[in-house]
Amino acid sequence: MSVHARIILFIIAGWLYGSGWISEEVKNMLTTDPEVAAYVQGLIAALTIAVGYVWRWLAKKVGWST
C-alpha cells in the first residue's frame, strides 16, 4: 500500500503546488517524508474500514442480506 500512498501524495502535492496553495518546501516534505506516507497509509486503511462498516449498516437498514 505504500506505493499507492506515495502516488496519491505526488498527485495531491503536485496539484496543490501547481495551483499555488502550498510552497515548494511543503511539496518536498509531502513527497519525501516517510512519516507522511505512513500517515496517508493509515488514512487509506481507515477509509477502507469505514466504507465496509457503512455498507454493512446500510445493508442492515435497507434489509439486504449481510
C-alpha positions in Angstrom: 0.0 0.0 0.0 3.0 2.3 0.4 3.3 2.7 -3.3 -0.3 3.8 -3.6 0.2 6.3 -0.8 3.2 7.7 -2.5 1.4 8.1 -5.8 -1.6 9.8 -4.1 0.8 12.1 -2.3 2.6 13.1 -5.5 -0.7 13.8 -7.3 -2.1 15.8 -4.5 1.1 17.7 -3.8 1.6 18.5 -7.5 -1.9 19.8 -7.8 -1.7 21.9 -4.7 1.7 23.3 -5.7 0.5 24.0 -9.2 -2.5 25.9 -8.0 -0.4 27.9 -5.5 -1.9 26.5 -2.3 1.5 25.2 -0.9 5.1 26.2 -1.3 7.8 24.1 -2.8 9.2 23.3 0.7 5.8 21.8 1.8 5.6 19.9 -1.5 9.0 18.4 -0.9 8.1 17.4 2.6 4.9 15.7 1.4 6.6 13.7 -1.3 9.8 12.7 0.5 8.9 12.3 4.2 8.3 8.6 5.2 6.2 9.7 8.2 3.7 11.5 5.9 3.5 8.4 3.7 2.7 6.2 6.8 0.1 8.7 7.9 -1.6 8.6 4.4 -1.5 4.7 4.6 -3.3 4.9 7.9 -5.9 7.2 6.4 -6.4 4.9 3.4 -6.8 1.9 5.8 -9.3 3.8 8.0 -11.3 4.9 5.0 -11.5 1.4 3.7 -12.7 0.1 7.0 -15.2 2.9 7.3 -16.7 2.1 3.9 -17.1 -1.5 4.9 -18.9 -0.6 8.1 -21.2 2.0 6.4 -22.0 -0.6 3.7 -23.0 -3.2 6.3 -25.0 -0.6 8.3 -26.8 0.4 5.1 -27.5 -3.2 4.1 -29.0 -4.0 7.5 -31.1 -0.8 7.4 -32.4 -1.5 4.0 -32.9 -5.2 4.5 -30.2 -6.6 2.2 -28.6 -9.9 3.2 -25.3 -9.4 5.2 
